[in-house]
Amino acid sequence: MPQNTFLGIDIGTSGIKSVLFDEEGQEISMSYIEKNDIEEFEAEEIFKDTLSSIRETMGKSKIDKNNLVAMSMSCHMHSLLL
C-alpha cells in the first residue's frame, strides 16, 4: 500500500527549507537553500527557490508525488506571495 506523505515548507530570513514526512512524522527527505545577507527579497527569486527546494526534496525521496496528501507553509513577516 502506498505511503501517505506530508510536505512542510519554511520561507525564512536566512533560507528556504522543505521537508517531507511520513505518516508517523519521520523525516523522509529535506532540502535547504541558503539566502545570505538579504535585506530585501525579490518575489520571483523566492518563488523559484521555493519550487527548487520542493523539487529537490521530492526527488531525493523517490516517492510518488501522488502520495503527497497535505502541505503546510510558514513564512516570515508578510512574505507569502500568491
VOGU-27920 format. One line per field, with one value per residue (C-alpha): residue number from 0; residue in three letters; x, y, z. Coordinates in Angstrom, 1 decimal, always signed. Each point is the difference from the previous one (the first is absolute). Layout:
# VOGU-27920
num	[NUM, ...]
residuo	[Ala, ...]
east	[X, ...]
north	[Y, ...]
up	[Z, ...]
***
This chain:
# VOGU-27920
num	[0, 1, 2, 3, 4, 5, 6, 7, 8, 9, 10, 11, 12, 13, 14, 15, 16, 17, 18, 19, 20, 21, 22, 23, 24, 25, 26, 27, 28, 29, 30, 31, 32, 33, 34, 35, 36, 37, 38, 39, 40, 41, 42, 43, 44, 45, 46, 47, 48, 49, 50, 51, 52, 53, 54, 55, 56, 57, 58, 59, 60, 61, 62, 63, 64, 65, 66, 67, 68, 69, 70, 71, 72, 73, 74, 75, 76, 77, 78, 79, 80, 81]
residuo	[Met, Pro, Gln, Asn, Thr, Phe, Leu, Gly, Ile, Asp, Ile, Gly, Thr, Ser, Gly, Ile, Lys, Ser, Val, Leu, Phe, Asp, Glu, Glu, Gly, Gln, Glu, Ile, Ser, Met, Ser, Tyr, Ile, Glu, Lys, Asn, Asp, Ile, Glu, Glu, Phe, Glu, Ala, Glu, Glu, Ile, Phe, Lys, Asp, Thr, Leu, Ser, Ser, Ile, Arg, Glu, Thr, Met, Gly, Lys, Ser, Lys, Ile, Asp, Lys, Asn, Asn, Leu, Val, Ala, Met, Ser, Met, Ser, Cys, His, Met, His, Ser, Leu, Leu, Leu]
east	[+0.0, +1.4, +1.2, -1.7, +2.5, -0.1, +2.1, +1.0, +1.5, +1.7, +0.9, +2.2, +2.3, +3.1, -1.3, -2.7, -0.5, -2.4, -0.3, -2.0, -1.4, -1.8, -3.2, +2.0, +1.7, +3.3, +2.1, +0.3, +2.0, +1.0, +1.4, +1.3, +0.9, +2.1, -0.7, +2.8, +0.2, -3.4, -1.7, -2.7, -1.5, -0.8, -3.4, +0.9, +3.3, -1.7, -2.7, +2.6, +2.1, -3.0, -0.9, +3.6, +0.0, -3.3, +1.3, +3.3, -1.9, -2.4, +2.8, +2.1, -2.9, -0.7, -3.7, -2.9, -1.2, -3.6, +0.6, +0.4, -3.2, +0.7, +2.3, +0.6, +1.9, +1.6, +1.4, +1.7, -2.0, -2.2, +2.1, -2.6, -0.6, -2.8]
north	[+0.0, +3.5, +2.1, +3.4, +2.9, +3.5, +3.0, +2.9, +3.2, +2.8, +3.3, +1.6, +3.0, -2.2, -2.6, -2.2, -3.5, -2.7, -3.3, -3.1, -2.2, -3.3, -0.8, -0.6, +3.4, -1.4, +2.1, -1.6, +2.7, +3.7, +2.9, +3.3, +3.0, +2.5, +3.7, +2.1, +3.8, +0.8, +3.2, -0.2, -3.0, -0.2, -1.7, -1.9, -1.2, -1.3, -1.7, -1.7, -1.1, -1.3, -2.2, -1.1, -1.1, -1.9, -1.7, -1.0, -1.3, -2.1, -1.2, -1.2, -1.9, -2.2, +0.1, +0.3, +3.6, -1.3, -1.3, +3.6, +0.6, +3.4, +2.9, +2.8, +3.2, +2.4, +3.5, +2.8, +3.2, +0.8, -1.9, -2.5, +1.1, -1.6]
up	[+0.0, -0.9, +2.9, +0.5, +0.3, +1.3, -1.2, +2.2, -1.5, +2.0, -1.7, +2.6, +0.2, -0.6, -2.4, -1.4, +1.3, -1.1, +1.9, -0.9, +2.8, +0.2, +1.9, +3.3, -0.3, -1.0, -2.4, -3.4, -1.8, +0.3, -2.0, +1.2, -2.2, +1.9, -0.6, +1.6, +0.6, -1.5, +1.0, -2.5, -1.7, -3.7, -0.4, -3.2, +1.6, +3.1, -2.1, -2.2, +3.0, +1.8, -3.0, -0.3, +3.7, -0.5, -3.1, +1.7, +3.1, -2.1, -2.3, +3.0, +1.4, -3.1, +1.2, -2.5, +0.2, -0.1, +3.6, +1.2, +1.9, +1.8, -0.1, +2.6, -0.4, +2.4, -1.0, +1.9, +0.4, -3.1, -2.5, -1.4, -3.6, -2.0]
***
